[in-house]
Amino acid sequence: MLKIEELHVSYGIIEALHGISIEVETSEIVSILGSNGAGKTTLLKTISGILKPTTGVITVDGVVINSMETSNVVKRGVVHVPEGRHIFPNLTVQDNLILGGYFGSAAQNNENMMFVLNTFPVLRQRLHQKAGMLSGGEQQMLALGRGLMGNPKMLLLDEPSLGLAPIVTSEIFSIVRKLAKEHAFGVLLVEQNARKALEISDRGYVLVNGTIELSGRSEELRENPEVQKLYLGGKNVDSHI
């Protein structure tokens, strides 16, 4: 599905990612753990075409995408739900969702709209309200719904729990896992709540200063003493990175 090989990304003369190699399969959720500044968001922006790599290869279903414009990356099924949601607050919920289906046909967008509204019933109730009037949790659901309007093969999620209450975070994570498994798309998850990320994901990578330092099954990473110390606050202590 998504395969990244020896990816190097720089901001001017400063290299932010140093030879990153990761894979995400269909229906798989893979988490990226790391402290602030580790390169997590840079990785997602590079996959989605916002940033261009210095060297390395990114493929989706065997097709190289790292030289494509962002619009063409989206057409290949790679959909990025960014940190901070970036909804359009002065547009209605409906209009925000319609924008997510910009490249789809009218028939496909109608079908996707029904799917999104069935997945997030609260959005149906708010359909004609301005998006800026939604609660934080509702805005995150809208951001996810807008992403789903793009028919993702690969969904890139950047800090979806940021600023949300724990109960809302659990609800959103449960929906994401259910959708990925039932609708056969991959998810690459960057998440500040390391414990929750490892609960929802199948596998994970630990990114330190732009380099993959650890990788493995999520249950293995949860039991790793270094991961517990650095990102989980100890084995039985809930923590954020």
N, C-alpha and C positions, 0 to 999 in steps of 0.2 A: 504494500500500500504506500506508505510514506517511508522513504529511505534517505538518510542524510549521511554523506561520506566525506570525512576530512574537511569540514566546513571551517573556513577562516573568514572573519568579518572584522573590518576596521572602521574607526571613526578618525579620518585623517591618518596621522602617523601612529595612532594608538590602536592596537589590536585588541578587540573585545572578546572574540571567540577564537580559540586555538585548536583547530583540528577536531571539531565536534563530529561524532558519528552516532546516530540513533536510528531506530526503526519503530514504526507503529503499524500494526496490522489491522485489518478490517475488524470492527466490533471490539477492538482493544482500547482500553484507557491507559495511557502512560503519563505519569506525573514527572515534572521537573522540579526538583527541590534545590534550594540554594538561598544564600543570604542576599540582601539588597546589593545590587551592583555585580552580581555573579554573572550576569549575561542572559538571564532567562527571557526577559522581554525582547532583547536584541535577537535572540534565536527565533521567537515567533514572528517578529517583524521581517526577518530575513526569509523565512519560509513563505510568508504571504506576499513578498515582493516589494515591501516598503523600503527595505534596505537590500543592497546588492552585496553578495559575498566577494571577497578578494580571490579566494580559490575554494574548490570543493564542489560537490554535486548534490542537488536536491531532486529527487524523482518522486512522482506520484503515479502509481500503476505503471512504472517503467518509463514514464515520459519525463524528461528533464524540464524543470520549471524555473530554475534559478536565474535564467536569462529573460524570463517573461515579465511583462508589465503586470501590475497588480490585478487589473481587470481580467487579464487572461488566466492568471492564477485562480481567480474566483470561478471562472468558467470551467476550469479543470476540477472544481469541486472542493477547493481549499477555502474555508470560511473562517475568518478571524473575528472573534468577539473580544475587543480590546479591554485592557484595564481601564476602569472608570466609566465603562458602559458606552459613552459617546453617543447617546441617543440624541435626537433633535427635539429639544424641550418645547419649542413653540409649534411643533407639528403634532397632530393627533396620533394616538396609538396606532390607528389604522394606517395612516400615512407613513409612519416609521416602518411598519411591517411591509407595506407595499414597496418601499425603497429596498428592502432586503431581497425582493424578487425581481430586481431591475433587469436581470438577464434572462428571466424565465418567460415562458409563453403565458398568455392570459389563462388558459385552461390549467396549466401547472400551478400558477400562482393562486388561483381560486382553490385548488385542491390543497395546496400548502397552507393557505390561510385558515381553512377549516381545521387542518391538522394542528396548527399552532394554537388556535383558540380552544380546541378540545384539550390540548396538553396543558394550557394555562388559562383555565376558565375565568380568572379574574381579569384577564385582558379583554375578554368578550364584554364584560361589564363596563370596562373603561374605554371601549373602542373609539368613542368620539371625544374623549377628553384629551387635553394637551398632555403630552408625555411628561412634561416638567412637573405636573401635579401629582404624579404617582409617588408612592413610597419607594424607599431604596430597594426593597425586595421586589416590588412590582417593576421597577425600572430594569433590574437585572433580568427578570423574566422577559421583559420586552426586548432587551439586548439579545438574549438567547433565542427568542422567537424570531427576531429579525435575521439572526444567523441561520436558523432552520429554514427560512424562506428561500435561502440560496441553494437548497438541495445538497448539503455537504456530503462529501465522501470523507473529508478530514476536517474536524472542527478544532480550531485552536482557541483555547480558553485561557485568558490572562486574568488572574486574580478574581474569579467570580464571587468569592465570599467577602471581598473588601467592603467594610463598613456595614455588614449585615449582622443581624442577631443570629445566634447559634441555631435556633429552630428554623429560621428561614434558610440558612446555609444548608442544613441537613435536608430540607425539602428540595432545594434546587439540585444538590448533589445526587439525591435519589432519582430525580427526574432525568438527569444527564446520564446516569448509569443505565437506567431502564431504556432510554431512547437509543443509546449506542448499541446495546445488545439486541434490541428488537428491530432496529432499522439499519443495522449493519454499516455504521460509519465509525471511523476511528476518532479518538479524542486525544489531543496532546494538551495536558493540563499544567499550567503554571499557577501555583497556589501558595499563599502565605501560610495557610493553616496546614502544616505538614502532616499532622496526625489524620485530619480529614482526607487529605490528598491520598495518603497511603491506604486509607480505608476504601476509597472508591476505585482506586486504580488497580490494574493487573500487574503492572511493572513500573519501575521508576528509575530515574537517573539523578545523581547528585552532582550539581554544577558548582565548581569552586573556581573563582577568578577566571572564568571563561574556559575551563577544562572539565571534562567528565572525570570525576574522581571515583565514583562508585556507581554500580548499576545492578539490577537484579529484580526478582519478584518482590512485590510490595511487602509480603509477609516477611521475607528475608531482611529487607531494609528496616522494617519495624523492629526487628530483633537485633540489628547491628548496633553495637555499643557506641560507635562514633556518631551514627545517625541519631540515636537516642540522646546523646550528650549535646549535640550541636543543634538539632532541629526539633526534638520532641520534649526537651526539658527534663529528661529522665524518663524511665520506662512508664510510669503511671501518672505523669504530670502533663496536662494539656498545655500546649504552647503554640506560638506563632513564630514564623521566621520573617 
